[in-house]
Amino acid sequence: MKVFETIPAFLEWRKNLKPQATVGFVPTMGALHLGHQSLLARARVENEITVLSIFVNPTQFNNAQDFDTYPKTWEEDLRIAAQSGVDAILAPHDPKSIYPDDFHYQLSENQFSKELCGEFRPGHFTGVLTVVLKLFQIVRPVRAYFGEKDHQQLSLIEGMVNAFFMDVKVIPCETLREPSGLALSSRNLRLSPEQKALAPKIYQTLLQVQEPETAKEVLSSLGFKVEYLVDRNDGKKRRRYVAAWLGDVRLIDNVEL
C-alpha cells in the first residue's frame, strides 16, 4: 500500500498505472469505520485499483470549532486501509496542496445546496463540491463510492458529475448502521455513553412517526436540538431527512419512505 502526502507524488504514481486500469475511489475525511470499509470492499471488487483519500477539508466547515474537533485516527485509518486492500492513499496534510489558489476558485450549486444542511451550514456544499471536483481531477477514477447517509451530498455530487459531463460513475452505497439503528459516522466517536444510547432514537423516530412535524416534536422532547426534519420528494421517491444536535455533536440521517 502506497501512502502519498503530496499531490505531485501521487500524480507520478497515477501516471505510471496501466492506461486501461480501472480505478475505484473512496474520498473520506478519515476516522474510518465499518461504513467506509464497506465502500472500500465494493471498490476493491469492482475495480483493479482502489484509491482512498484522507483529507479533513477545511472549506466545508462553517464552524471552526467543528473543524478543530473533527476526530483524527491516522494509525487506525492506515490499519483499516491495509486490511481493506487499498492500493494507494492520498493524504495531503497541508490544505495549501489542495487549495494553491487559496480557495479563490469555487464550484457551487444554487438550489438544493441551499436547503436542508445548506440552510444551516452556509457554504458547506460549495466546499464539498469544490474538493470533490479537485480530487476527481487528481485521482481520475472510473468509479467513486459515496454512502447514502450523506444523501444530500451524494445527490449534489451526482448532479455535478452530470452537469459537467465528468467521466466518472458515482456509486451510491447503502447506509450501514449499528444494531441499534444508529447510522455509522465518524462523529459518533464524540458522543458520550449517554448520548450514544440516546442517538438511535433518531432513526427509530424517522421510521415510526408518520408526520414530520410530530417526529420533530418527539426528538425535541427527548433532548435533541433539531435543525430540520422534513420529507422531500425528488419526483421519483420520497425521503425523510433530519439533522439534530446531541450536545455539541451534529448528527444527520435519512430514510426512504
N, C-alpha and C positions, 0 to 999 in steps of 0.2 A: 504494500500500500504506500503510495506516494503522498506526501504532505507538502503543499505549496503555500508559502506565506506571502508570496509576491505574484502579481499578475504576469510580469514577463516570464517568470519561471514556469508558470502554468501554461502560458501560451506556447512556449517552446516544446513542452511535453505534448500538448494538444496537436501541434503541427506535425509531430512525428508519428501520430496514430495512422493506421491504415485509412485511406480515404473513404473506404466503404464501411468502416467500423460504425456500428450503431452505439450511440452514447445515450444512456439514461441519466437523468439529472434530478437530484433532490436538494433544493435550496432550503437551508434552515438557519436559525439563529443559535444553534447549539442547544445545550441542556437536553440531549436526545433521550427519548423514551420509546416505549413499545410502538407508539403510533408512527414515529419516524422509522423504526425498524421495519414496520410493515411496508412503508413506502420503498425503503431500500431493497427489501426482499423482492418486491414486484419489479423494481427496476432491474435487479440482477437477473431475474428470469427472462425479462423481455428484451434485454439488450446485451451486447457483447462487453461493453464497458460501463461501469457505474461511477458517477461522479457525485460527491457530496460537497456542498458549500456550507461553511460555518462562518457567519458574519452577523454580528449584532448591529443592525442597520440604524444609525442614529437619526436619519431623516424621517423615519416613520414614527418616532416618539414625539408626541406633542407635550409630554410631561418629562422633564429632565430627571426627576426622582425615579420614575418608572424605568428609564434607561439605565440609571446608575444601579438599580437593584435587580435588574434582569439577571436570572441565575446563570452562572458560568461554571461549567463542569468539564473542563477541557480533557483531563486524563480519562474520565469515564466516557466522554464522547469518542475519543480515539479507540478505546476498547470496543465500544459498540460498533464503530465503523469497521474495524478489522474483523470482528465477529460476523458482520453483515456482508463481508466480501466486497467492500468498497475498493475500487482501484485507485482513486485519487481524491484527495480532499483539497479544496480551495479554501484557505482560511486566512484572508488578508486581515492582519491585526490593526493596521493603520487605515482609518477611514479615508485618508487622502489618496490611498491607492485606488479606491473605488470612485472617489469624487475629486479627481485632479482639477476639476472645474469649480470646486467649492460649491457644488450644487446649483450653479447658475443655469444649467440646462436641466429641465424637468419634464416629466411626462405626466399629464393629468387627464382626468375624465370629469365631465361636468354635470353628470346626472346621478347615477346610482352611488357614486363615491361620496355624494353629499348627504346621503341618507344613512340610517342605522348607525354604524360605528362612525361614519364620516361626519355625522351631525355633532357628535360629542368629541371627536378627535380630529380637529381641523388639520388638513394637510397630511394626515396619516396615509391615505391611499396614494397620494402623489409620491410620497417616499417609497411606498411598496412597489408601485408600478415602475418607477424610475430605477430602483435597484434590481428588480427582476429583469427589466429590459437590458440593463448592463450585464447582468450575469448570463443571460441568454447569449449576448454578443460574445462574451468571453468563452463560455463553455461550448456553445454551438451544439446543443443536444438534439437528438431526434425526438426524444420524449422527455417531458418534465412532469413530475409527480407532486400533487398537492392534496392535502387532506380536506375532506368536506366539513370538518369542524369550522374552519375559516371559510364558510361558504360564500360570503360576500366578496372576500379577497379572491377566491377561486373564480367566481363569475367575472370579476373585473379583469383578471389576468386572461381568461378565455376571450373576453371582448377585445383586449389589447392585441392579442395574437391574431385574431380575425381581422381587426381594423387595419393592421399594418402588414397583413399578408406574410406573417412570420413563418418560417419553415421549421416549426416545432409543434408537436402534438401534445396538448395539455391533457394529462390523465387524472381524472378525479378519483380519489380513493376514500372508501367508507371510513367514517369516524370510528376510531377504536375507543372503547370505554372500559373502565374498571367494572368489576362485578356489581358495584353499587349503582352503575349507570353514569357516573361522572366521566365526562369526556377527558381523555388523556390530554394534558397540556403541560408545558414547561412551567407555567405559572403555578401549577398545583404544588410545586416544591416550596412555595412561600406560604402555604396555608398551615395554620396551627392544627393540632389534632382535633380540636373542637370544630374549627372551620371545615376541616376535611370531612368530618362526619355530617355536617350540615349541607355541604356543597351539592351532593347528589339530588337534593330536593329540586334543583333547577330542572334537571332532565325529567324527573317524575312529574313535576307540575306542568311542563310543556306538553306531556303526553296525556295527563289525566284531567286537566281542567279545560273545558271546552272553549270558553270565551277568553280572549287575550287580556282584556281589562281585569277580569276576575283572577286570572293566573298571576297578573302583576300584583294584585292586592294580596294574594296568598303568599307570594315570595316576600313582599314587604312586611307582612305580619310575622314572618319567620326571622326577620332581621337582615334581609338583603336590601341593599340600596339599588333599586332597579333603574337603569338608564332608559332602556326601552324593552318592550315585549310586544311584538307586532306580527301579524300574519301578512304575508306578501305573496301575490300571485304573479308569476312571470309569464302567464299566458298558457303555460302547459301544466305546471304543478303549483300547488300551494305549499308554502313553507313558513314555519314559525321561527322567528329569530329573537334572541334575548342577549342582553348584556347586563350584568349585575355585579355589584361590588360586595365582597365579604371583607370587612376591614379595609386594608389598603391593597387588596388583590382584586383585579378586574377579571371576571370570567365571562366567556361567551359560549353560546351553544345554538344549535338549530336542529329542527326535525322536519321531515317531510310529512305533511298531513294528508 
